Amino acid sequence: MKAKRTAKRQAVAKEPVTITYRPRTAADDDFIVSLTKSELGDVHQKAFGQPFPEEQFRTYIQSGAPTFVIERNGKPIGYYSYLTSYDGKMHISAMVIQPRYQRAGVGKAAIAKIEEDARRMGMHTLEVFVQDNNEQSLAFTRSLGFQEVFRFEPHTIAFHKVIAQPVAPGFGVGMPPMGMPQF
């Protein structure tokens, strides 16, 4: 008879998951380009009949457009980038997360962060363009409350999400209109 081995199993404390966002640095560019190409290259190829424009995309992220790296416990797992306009819209240019972290709440948390930042900057509408062959992104976008507003030929759908009431032109954020009492 074999002797039974009794091993004490030590309770392994799971490391708490911490998601952080930090501005992109030049050292992040290869990660961002590689992730985007691996996750969206086929979508781009099918939608436009051309390979993913790697150098054009690299030029975009190096242009100074606000781009933030999403980290999980200090390791990059994704990023997002946006542009803002004078009329109060924030266009989310890209948001890509490594596949193993998708469907784990990372994207929803990133969108919540983007919304918070947009409101703080005085933006009233988020905008995103999704290729009509990107079913996963379409479902994600719709699940967040974005509404389709128009289409670009051949395969792009534009979505908007109103996050605050627009400020009337000519009035600064936080300033009462002329003639209104100030308390």
Beta strands, then each sheet from edge to edge (+ up, - down):
strand 1: 19-23
strand 2: 67-72
strand 3: 75-84
strand 4: 89-97
strand 5: 125-131
strand 6: 147-152
strand 7: 156-162
sheet 1: 1+ 2- 3+ 4- 5- 7+ 6-
end
